[in-house]
Amino acid sequence: MEDYQKWVDQLTKQDYSDLLSKIQSEGKLLHAVMGINGEGGELTDAFKKHLIYNKPLDVDNIVEELGDIIFYVTMAANALNISLEEILGRNRQKLNKRYKLGFYSNEQAIKRADKIDKE
């Protein structure tokens, strides 16, 4: 284990001297990204309690977590100076390309036609 820890330390050596200035300049985006991740975990946990522990689905809690996620997504959009309308428009274009038949299917989801041009 000690050898592994040393190996990871060596593999990840990096100059972090400018990290503080990056955090200060991109603090709002960092806050938003961390918030989205945290709230996503809370949403997952709320559904896990229903699915795994057979508790009644706590819709109020799920709505609360979805609201928190939307808050942080909006915060990220603001930090990037991009409108939610543009984000949703780009998402719609991507999904229209992926689901050319106009509806979800496992085959289209696996094929991911929207990613073919990007590879």
Phi, psi and omega per residue, in radians:
M1 nan -0.709 -3.137
E2 -1.069 -0.726 3.112
D3 -1.086 -0.725 3.121
Y4 -1.093 -0.769 3.129
Q5 -1.060 -0.731 3.105
K6 -1.124 -0.720 3.127
W7 -1.072 -0.793 3.118
V8 -1.098 -0.729 3.127
D9 -1.048 -0.796 3.138
Q10 -1.145 -0.753 -3.107
L11 -1.092 -0.549 -3.038
T12 -1.843 0.252 3.096
K13 -1.088 2.289 -3.083
Q14 -2.723 2.624 3.076
D15 -1.439 1.963 -3.117
Y16 -1.763 0.259 -3.024
S17 -1.083 -0.518 3.137
D18 -1.643 0.084 -3.081
L19 -1.094 -0.732 -3.116
L20 -1.060 -0.748 3.131
S21 -1.173 -0.624 3.081
K22 -1.132 -0.739 3.130
I23 -1.093 -0.726 3.136
Q24 -1.150 -0.709 -3.113
S25 -1.356 -0.468 -3.106
E26 -2.042 0.428 -3.069
G27 -1.008 -0.723 -3.112
K28 -1.126 -0.753 3.126
L29 -1.150 -0.732 3.094
L30 -1.041 -0.800 3.111
H31 -1.011 -0.791 -3.114
A32 -1.124 -0.797 -3.118
V33 -1.089 -0.757 3.119
M34 -1.166 -0.646 3.110
G35 -1.133 -0.762 3.113
I36 -1.036 -0.791 -3.131
N37 -1.101 -0.793 -3.138
G38 -1.106 -0.793 -3.129
E39 -1.201 -0.576 3.063
G40 -1.077 -0.679 3.076
G41 -1.130 -0.703 3.119
E42 -1.155 -0.661 3.089
L43 -1.121 -0.777 3.106
T44 -1.054 -0.743 -3.131
D45 -1.122 -0.692 3.128
A46 -1.086 -0.721 3.139
F47 -1.299 -0.593 3.092
K48 -1.026 -0.730 -3.129
K49 -1.051 -0.611 3.103
H50 -1.309 -0.883 -3.013
L51 -1.239 -0.785 -3.027
I52 -1.602 -0.747 -3.071
Y53 -1.624 0.015 3.117
N54 1.037 0.501 3.039
K55 -1.398 2.721 3.059
P56 -1.047 2.523 3.123
L57 -1.121 2.114 -3.121
D58 -1.553 1.429 -3.074
V59 -1.060 -0.670 3.125
D60 -1.036 -0.754 3.121
N61 -1.165 -0.718 3.129
I62 -1.112 -0.736 3.091
V63 -1.077 -0.717 3.112
E64 -1.071 -0.798 -3.136
E65 -1.161 -0.699 3.078
L66 -1.075 -0.709 3.074
G67 -1.070 -0.721 3.112
D68 -1.126 -0.702 3.112
I69 -1.097 -0.783 3.124
I70 -1.081 -0.678 3.084
F71 -1.000 -0.872 -3.102
Y72 -1.229 -0.584 3.057
V73 -1.110 -0.739 3.099
T74 -1.107 -0.703 3.100
M75 -1.064 -0.754 3.114
A76 -1.119 -0.751 3.113
A77 -1.037 -0.779 3.119
N78 -1.086 -0.713 3.141
A79 -1.117 -0.517 3.134
L80 -1.647 0.010 -3.098
N81 0.950 0.815 3.113
I82 -2.262 2.451 -3.087
S83 -1.385 2.671 3.036
L84 -1.084 -0.578 3.105
E85 -1.056 -0.744 3.120
E86 -1.181 -0.722 3.122
I87 -1.047 -0.830 -3.135
L88 -1.171 -0.611 3.090
G89 -1.115 -0.778 3.096
R90 -1.124 -0.673 3.115
N91 -1.117 -0.734 3.134
R92 -1.106 -0.736 3.100
Q93 -1.056 -0.779 3.140
K94 -1.068 -0.823 -3.084
L95 -1.249 -0.560 3.046
N96 -1.116 -0.635 3.102
K97 -1.229 -0.692 -3.134
R98 -1.201 -0.741 -3.058
Y99 -1.936 1.185 -3.055
K100 -1.074 -0.399 3.128
L101 -1.364 -0.127 3.103
G102 1.523 0.148 3.098
F103 -2.686 2.805 -3.138
Y104 -1.237 2.457 2.917
S105 -2.601 2.603 3.110
N106 -1.022 -0.707 -3.119
E107 -1.037 -0.813 3.129
Q108 -1.174 -0.656 3.132
A109 -1.110 -0.705 3.135
I110 -1.247 -0.718 -3.111
K111 -1.162 -0.631 3.104
R112 0.881 1.067 -3.100
A113 -0.982 -0.451 3.131
D114 -1.234 -0.287 -3.106
K115 -1.695 -0.251 -3.044
I116 -1.076 -0.776 -3.127
D117 -1.184 -0.410 -3.072
K118 -1.486 -0.203 -3.081
E119 -1.504 nan nan
